[in-house]
């Protein structure tokens, strides 16, 4: 009966791993159930769910450039024309440009992406169950990896128990040692199968509910929506697209105009 401690260890590893996976999946399901029903995404919300804070800044820059409230040169410099922002996102962009009224696009992206307006947008989307809370996707992935590791541990412990001297053959009517270890192994495999079917895949930003709303937006023929969902590559104006895609080069002329 020297294999019994190994069996107890196998059950302990299995219980910890499968318990963690069940709790993590349960929290994800609760978030899914609380997702806003009938919510219609704004352009900024779609941008955040598709590409995060930087995408929100890109959409704001495109909207301001199209309205001629901001001039963006093909070299990647932005110049303020109208210093009055129409909403919190535009005010964040203007704040990132600074009092000089001119700045390269790269620092504008960095500054506006960390502004209070974008953080408030993220909090609203998380609260509505449409965005992924920090660490949620990684928690699910880590729990699945732990169950996989537990499966390997159970197999190793079972193999060690079976190979112990005098443990291969049981007496009449006794259950073979391998069968005892098959029970925790079956539980691990079952949890992995259920997780693969039931636990929805996460993107970097959008929850499964958010992904469904983004899918509904793909049929809308709107330029800003296309930029929000697909990014800078969807910008129709080739000069504006080049400006937003440009990186600041060392020694670039100030203003780039």
N, C-alpha and C positions, 0 to 999 in steps of 0.2 A: 504493500500500500504506500510505497514511497512516492508514487506518482500523484497522490491526493494534494499535497501542497502545490504542485505544478498546476493541477486543475483549478484550485482555488485562486491562484494567481491569474490564470487565463480568464476566469470569470470576473475577477476584479478589473482587469484591463478592459475587458469587453463592456462591462457595466459603465465604467467611466467614459469610454469613447462613445458608446451608443447613447448614453444619457446626455452627453454634451451635444451630440448631433440633433437629438430630438428637441432639446430646449432651444437650440439655435433655429431650427426649422420652424418651431412653434412661434417664436418671435417674428420671424419673417412672414409667416402666415397671418399673424395679427396685424402687421403693417399693411399687408395686401388687403385684408378685410376692411381696414379703416380708410382705404384710398377714396378720394373724392369721386363721387359718382356724377356723371354729367358735366364734369369740369371741362371748360373750353380753354385751351392753352392760349396765352398771349404769345407774341413773338419772342419776348424776352424769356418767358418760361420755356418755350420750345428750344431756344438757344441754349439755355442752361442744361436742360435734360439731354441735349444732343452733344454738347461739347464743353460744358462747364463754364466757369466765370470768363475765360478768355473769349469764348464764342459770344457771350453776351456783349462784351466790349466790341467785338467785330461787327455785330448787328447794329449796335448804336453808332459806330463810326460810319457804316454804310448808309444808315438812315439820315444822319446829319450831312453827309457828303451829297446825297441825292437831293436834299432840300437846300443845298447851297449855304448851309449854316457853318460848314467846315470845308476848307479846301485841302485836299490830300494830293500831294505831288506824286509822280510816278517813282520818285526816289525814296518815298516812304516818310516824308515829313508832312505834318498836319498843321494848318494855320486856321485860327479861329476867325470866323466872319461875324457870327452872331454870338455874343458872350452870354446870352440868356438861355439856359437849358429848359427844355419843355417838360422834362420829367426827371426823376431821381437819377436815372442811368446817364442821361445827357449831362446832368450837373456833375456826376462823377467823372465823366470823360473830360469835361472842361477843367475840373479841379486837377486831374492828372496832367493836363497840358501845362497848367501853371499860369501865372500872371503875365508871362512874356507873350502868351498867345500863340506860341509855336513850339513844336516838339516832334521828335521822331515817333513813329507809331509804336515801336517796341516798348519804350518806357510808359507810353499811354496805356498799353495793354496791361502791363504789370501793375500800374497804379490803380486803374479803374477796376481791375479784376479783384482787388482786395478791399474795395470800398465798402462802406456800410450798406449801400443800396443793394449790392450783389449778395452780401451775406444775409440781408433780410429776405431777399428773393429765395435764396437757398433754404432758409429756415421755413418759409411758407410752403415750399414744395415738399420738404421732408415731413412737415406737419400734416400735409394733405395725403401723404403716402405715395407721392409721385416721384420723389427723388430718394436716392440711396443715402441713408445716414452714414456718417463717417465710420468705417470699419465693418459695416454690415456684411458686405460681400466677402471680405477677407475672413470674417468669423465663420461663415458657412463653409468656405473653402478649407479653412483650418480644421473644422470639425470633421469634414469628409476625409481629410488626410489622416486625422487621428484614428478614425475607424479603419482605414486601410492599413495603418501601422499596427493596429490591434489585431487585424486579421493575420498579418505576418507573424506576430508574436504568438498567437494561439496555435498556428501551424507549427512553429518552432517548438513550443512547449509540448504539444501533442506528440511531435516526432520524438522528442527527448524521452517522454514518458513511455512510448511504445518500445523504444530501444533499450529501456532499462532492463538489466538482467532479471529474469523471472517474471516480467510483466507482460510479455507478449501473449502467453497462454493463460487464460483464466480458468477457474474451476467450472464444473458443470453448473449450468444455470446462471453463471455470472456474465454481466455485460462486458464486452471487450473494452479495453481502455480507450481505444480510438473513438468509440461511440460517445463516451463521456466528453471528449474534447470536440466532437462534432457538433454538440449543442451550442456552445459559445461561438463556434465558427459559423454555424448556420445563422445565428443572430447577427453577426457582423455582416455577412453577405446580404442578409435580408434588409438591413438598414441601408446598405449601399444601393441596393436596387430601388428601394422606396425613395431614397434621396434623389436618385437620378430621374425618377418619374415625377415626383411631387415638388421638389425644390426648384423654383424657376431660376433660369440663368440671370445674372445681374450684369448690366453694363457698368461703366465707371460712374455714371451719374444718374441714370433713370432706373427706377424700380420696374418690375413687370407691368404694373398699372400705368406708369409713365411711358413705357415702351409702346403700349397699346394706343395711347393718345397720340404719340408721335407717328405711329403707323397710319392713323387716320389723317394726319396732316400731309402725308406724302402725295395726296391727290389734289391738294390746293395749288392753284396756279397763281402764286404770289411771290414776287421777287424776294422780299425780306424773309418770308417763311422759308424759301429755298435756301437762303444764306444761313438762317437759323439751324436748319436741319442738316445741310450738307457742308456748311463752312464756306471759307473764302473762295473755294473753287467754283461756287455757284454764282459769284458776282458777275453780272452781265458785262459791265464796262471793263474792257481789258486793261486800261490804264489804272483804274481803281483797284482791280484785282492784283496787278503787279505791285502797286503801292502797298497794299495790305500784306502782300507776300514777301516784300523786300526786307532784308536784314540790314541793320545799320553797318556800314563799312567803315573801317578805320580811315580817318582823313576825309570823310565825305564832307562836301561843302555844306555849310550851315544853311538850312532851309531847303536846299535841294531844288529851288525853283529856277 
